[in-house]
Amino acid sequence: MGAEASKNLPEFILFGDSLTTWSFDELTKGYGLHLERMYAGKVRIVNEGFQAAAHKQVAHSRTPSRSTEMTNSKQLSEIVLFCASMTEWSFDEKTRGLGWYLERMYASKANVLNEGQAGYTSSALKHDFDRIITRATHPSTPPTLLFTIFLGANDAAIINGQDAYVPWPTFAVNIRAFIETILTQEDGMSETKIVVITPPPINIPEALMGGGGGVGEKDEEDVEEVNAWKKEGPRYKTYMSKKRYAEGLMDIAHEYAETERVIGVDFWKGIVEEKIKEDGEKTWQEIEESGMWPGSGLIGAKSFDKGWFTDGLHLDRKGYAVLNRMVEESVLGKWPVLAPEKLEIPVDHEHE
């Protein structure tokens, strides 16, 4: 169902305190989330939960209250972060991710909405995307300044040793559909800018030869043989799959360059470049020629050390720091008008 068609969906209103507010969270899988899945495409589930202490809705609720939309923050414009876990968990103070960073960058200038859902692929997020667009184009919703699409980490993962979880042709169709849907909206999204962010690589622990020694303990033939075996494994294939998806996403973003509303941020390349620079041993060209990409798990390849990733897949502070810098530089470089100091704070005429 498209965003336009879903505007007239009937609604379920969930009214309560924090037990309702937080019931849409993927981590706890509450009844709000359950009903969203159960009635996907059939009924809009409206989160009207409030924190008991402050009688105020949690800022990161995935389905904002309509009353909050209309009265809180003096109708600040919005920034929507659409992704899986790397967005959902990016508001955490511990890792200081993109959500956390943009909230501080745009404090009192724009509301940053957390539309990330851990574990989801581009295909699984279609219904949720329709819900987001329906809400964003509702007459009572403030304009959406920026919409980030940060997908591919789950889609590109290799299953059954050969295929990506969401094959590239399907993934590409999904991404283009998301972009084109936003570009063709009017109410509240006629000027929305889109940032397509590529997935980062995974981080496979640095490989050592038998006995815990370094590469020097084996001759070149043995190393090549072991690396050839590693390249047939799902982890290395996933690593390279994410590289291909990243390159493809940049191509897709470039297809829409003429609209002046879409840019790509090559986070895969950015984080790898930063790691190569940190190591200071080889150049990008040398790494590219040898195929010893950081985190690839091959013998002779460096891994990302502590601080880059939390678990080999999800980002830690150093990883997010690269992403935050790249997004800020790309957005303000392309659209200076989106600099926080250039955004006007809405006047609350009702209380003048």
TANORPE-V775406 format. One record per residue. SS is DSSP state (hx for helix, st for strand, lp for the rest). OMEGA is omega in degrees with one decimal (* if undefined). Layout:
ss=SS omega=OMEGA
ss=SS omega=OMEGA
//
This chain:
ss=lp omega=-179.9
ss=lp omega=-177.4
ss=lp omega=-178.3
ss=lp omega=-177.7
ss=hx omega=-175.5
ss=hx omega=-179.9
ss=hx omega=-175.5
ss=hx omega=178.0
ss=lp omega=172.0
ss=st omega=-174.9
ss=st omega=165.8
ss=st omega=178.6
ss=st omega=178.6
ss=st omega=-174.9
ss=st omega=-179.9
ss=st omega=179.1
ss=lp omega=-175.5
ss=hx omega=179.0
ss=hx omega=174.9
ss=hx omega=-179.6
ss=hx omega=-173.8
ss=hx omega=-176.8
ss=hx omega=177.4
ss=hx omega=-176.1
ss=lp omega=179.5
ss=lp omega=-176.7
ss=lp omega=-178.4
ss=lp omega=179.0
ss=lp omega=-178.9
ss=lp omega=-174.7
ss=hx omega=173.8
ss=hx omega=177.6
ss=hx omega=-179.7
ss=hx omega=-179.5
ss=hx omega=176.2
ss=hx omega=179.3
ss=hx omega=-175.5
ss=hx omega=-175.7
ss=lp omega=-179.3
ss=lp omega=178.9
ss=lp omega=-176.8
ss=lp omega=-176.5
ss=st omega=174.9
ss=st omega=179.6
ss=st omega=-175.3
ss=st omega=-179.5
ss=st omega=176.8
ss=st omega=178.2
ss=st omega=179.1
ss=lp omega=173.4
ss=lp omega=-177.3
ss=lp omega=-174.5
ss=lp omega=-173.0
ss=lp omega=-177.6
ss=lp omega=-178.0
ss=lp omega=-177.9
ss=lp omega=176.7
ss=lp omega=-173.5
ss=lp omega=-173.0
ss=lp omega=179.5
ss=lp omega=-175.6
ss=lp omega=177.8
ss=lp omega=-173.1
ss=lp omega=177.8
ss=lp omega=179.0
ss=hx omega=178.9
ss=hx omega=177.0
ss=hx omega=179.4
ss=hx omega=-171.5
ss=hx omega=-172.6
ss=hx omega=-175.1
ss=hx omega=172.9
ss=hx omega=175.8
ss=hx omega=177.0
ss=hx omega=175.3
ss=lp omega=173.6
ss=st omega=-172.4
ss=st omega=172.3
ss=st omega=-176.3
ss=st omega=176.5
ss=st omega=-173.5
ss=st omega=-175.6
ss=st omega=174.6
ss=lp omega=-173.2
ss=hx omega=-176.7
ss=hx omega=170.8
ss=hx omega=-176.9
ss=hx omega=-177.3
ss=hx omega=-175.1
ss=hx omega=178.7
ss=hx omega=-175.9
ss=lp omega=178.5
ss=lp omega=-175.7
ss=lp omega=-177.2
ss=lp omega=177.7
ss=lp omega=-177.3
ss=lp omega=-174.5
ss=hx omega=178.7
ss=hx omega=178.0
ss=hx omega=-176.3
ss=hx omega=-177.6
ss=hx omega=176.2
ss=hx omega=179.8
ss=hx omega=180.0
ss=hx omega=-176.3
ss=lp omega=179.8
ss=lp omega=-179.7
ss=lp omega=179.7
ss=lp omega=-179.8
ss=st omega=174.8
ss=st omega=179.2
ss=st omega=-175.4
ss=st omega=179.1
ss=st omega=178.2
ss=st omega=176.6
ss=st omega=177.4
ss=lp omega=-175.3
ss=lp omega=174.2
ss=lp omega=-174.6
ss=lp omega=174.8
ss=lp omega=178.1
ss=lp omega=179.8
ss=lp omega=-178.2
ss=lp omega=-176.2
ss=lp omega=-175.9
ss=hx omega=-179.2
ss=hx omega=179.4
ss=hx omega=177.3
ss=hx omega=178.0
ss=hx omega=178.9
ss=hx omega=-179.2
ss=hx omega=-179.4
ss=hx omega=178.6
ss=hx omega=179.0
ss=hx omega=-176.0
ss=hx omega=-177.9
ss=lp omega=176.5
ss=lp omega=-177.0
ss=lp omega=-177.1
ss=lp omega=-176.4
ss=lp omega=177.9
ss=lp omega=179.5
ss=lp omega=175.2
ss=st omega=-179.3
ss=st omega=-170.0
ss=st omega=179.9
ss=st omega=178.9
ss=st omega=175.6
ss=st omega=-173.3
ss=st omega=-174.6
ss=lp omega=178.1
ss=lp omega=-178.2
ss=lp omega=178.4
ss=lp omega=-178.0
ss=lp omega=-173.5
ss=lp omega=-178.4
ss=lp omega=-177.6
ss=st omega=175.2
ss=st omega=-178.1
ss=lp omega=174.2
ss=lp omega=-173.0
ss=lp omega=-170.3
ss=st omega=173.0
ss=st omega=-178.2
ss=lp omega=170.3
ss=lp omega=-176.6
ss=lp omega=-176.6
ss=hx omega=-179.0
ss=hx omega=178.8
ss=hx omega=179.3
ss=hx omega=-179.3
ss=hx omega=177.3
ss=hx omega=180.0
ss=hx omega=-177.7
ss=hx omega=178.6
ss=hx omega=179.3
ss=hx omega=177.7
ss=hx omega=-178.0
ss=hx omega=-176.0
ss=hx omega=176.2
ss=hx omega=179.4
ss=hx omega=-177.0
ss=hx omega=-176.6
ss=lp omega=177.7
ss=lp omega=175.6
ss=lp omega=-175.4
ss=lp omega=174.3
ss=lp omega=-177.4
ss=lp omega=-175.9
ss=lp omega=179.8
ss=lp omega=-178.7
ss=lp omega=176.1
ss=st omega=-174.6
ss=st omega=176.5
ss=st omega=176.9
ss=st omega=-176.9
ss=st omega=-179.7
ss=lp omega=177.2
ss=lp omega=174.5
ss=lp omega=172.8
ss=lp omega=167.7
ss=lp omega=179.4
ss=lp omega=177.6
ss=lp omega=-178.5
ss=lp omega=-179.4
ss=lp omega=-175.8
ss=st omega=174.6
ss=lp omega=177.5
ss=lp omega=-176.6
ss=hx omega=179.4
ss=hx omega=176.9
ss=hx omega=-179.1
ss=lp omega=-179.4
ss=lp omega=-177.8
ss=hx omega=-176.0
ss=hx omega=-178.5
ss=hx omega=178.3
ss=lp omega=178.5
ss=lp omega=-173.9
ss=hx omega=-179.5
ss=hx omega=180.0
ss=hx omega=179.6
ss=hx omega=179.5
ss=hx omega=-179.8
ss=hx omega=179.5
ss=hx omega=180.0
ss=hx omega=176.7
ss=hx omega=177.7
ss=hx omega=179.8
ss=hx omega=-178.1
ss=lp omega=177.5
ss=lp omega=-178.2
ss=lp omega=-177.1
ss=hx omega=-177.8
ss=hx omega=178.1
ss=hx omega=179.0
ss=hx omega=176.2
ss=hx omega=177.9
ss=hx omega=-177.8
ss=hx omega=176.9
ss=hx omega=179.2
ss=hx omega=175.6
ss=hx omega=179.7
ss=hx omega=179.0
ss=hx omega=178.2
ss=hx omega=179.1
ss=hx omega=178.9
ss=hx omega=178.6
ss=hx omega=177.6
ss=hx omega=176.2
ss=hx omega=179.3
ss=hx omega=179.2
ss=hx omega=-179.6
ss=hx omega=179.3
ss=hx omega=-176.2
ss=lp omega=-176.6
ss=hx omega=-176.9
ss=hx omega=178.2
ss=hx omega=-176.2
ss=lp omega=-178.1
ss=lp omega=-177.0
ss=st omega=172.9
ss=st omega=175.1
ss=st omega=175.0
ss=st omega=-176.3
ss=lp omega=-177.5
ss=hx omega=177.7
ss=hx omega=-179.0
ss=hx omega=-176.3
ss=hx omega=-177.3
ss=hx omega=177.3
ss=hx omega=177.5
ss=hx omega=-178.7
ss=hx omega=178.7
ss=hx omega=177.9
ss=hx omega=179.3
ss=hx omega=179.8
ss=hx omega=179.3
ss=hx omega=175.6
ss=lp omega=-177.5
ss=lp omega=-177.1
ss=lp omega=177.1
ss=lp omega=176.1
ss=hx omega=-178.2
ss=hx omega=179.2
ss=hx omega=178.1
ss=hx omega=-179.1
ss=hx omega=-179.4
ss=hx omega=-178.3
ss=hx omega=-177.2
ss=lp omega=-178.2
ss=lp omega=-177.0
ss=lp omega=177.5
ss=lp omega=178.3
ss=lp omega=-176.5
ss=lp omega=177.5
ss=lp omega=179.2
ss=lp omega=175.2
ss=st omega=-177.1
ss=lp omega=178.7
ss=lp omega=176.3
ss=lp omega=171.3
ss=lp omega=173.8
ss=lp omega=-177.6
ss=lp omega=-175.5
ss=lp omega=178.7
ss=lp omega=179.3
ss=lp omega=-179.8
ss=st omega=177.1
ss=lp omega=-173.5
ss=lp omega=-177.8
ss=lp omega=-179.4
ss=lp omega=-175.3
ss=lp omega=-171.6
ss=st omega=171.7
ss=lp omega=-171.8
ss=hx omega=-177.1
ss=hx omega=178.1
ss=hx omega=179.0
ss=hx omega=-179.7
ss=hx omega=176.8
ss=hx omega=-179.8
ss=hx omega=-178.5
ss=hx omega=180.0
ss=hx omega=-177.9
ss=hx omega=-179.9
ss=hx omega=180.0
ss=hx omega=-178.5
ss=hx omega=-178.5
ss=hx omega=-178.1
ss=hx omega=-177.3
ss=hx omega=176.0
ss=hx omega=-179.4
ss=hx omega=-175.4
ss=lp omega=-179.7
ss=hx omega=-178.8
ss=hx omega=179.9
ss=hx omega=174.7
ss=lp omega=-176.7
ss=hx omega=-177.6
ss=hx omega=-180.0
ss=hx omega=179.1
ss=lp omega=180.0
ss=lp omega=175.0
ss=lp omega=-178.9
ss=lp omega=178.1
ss=lp omega=178.9
ss=lp omega=-176.5
ss=hx omega=-175.6
ss=hx omega=-176.6
ss=hx omega=178.9
ss=lp omega=*
//
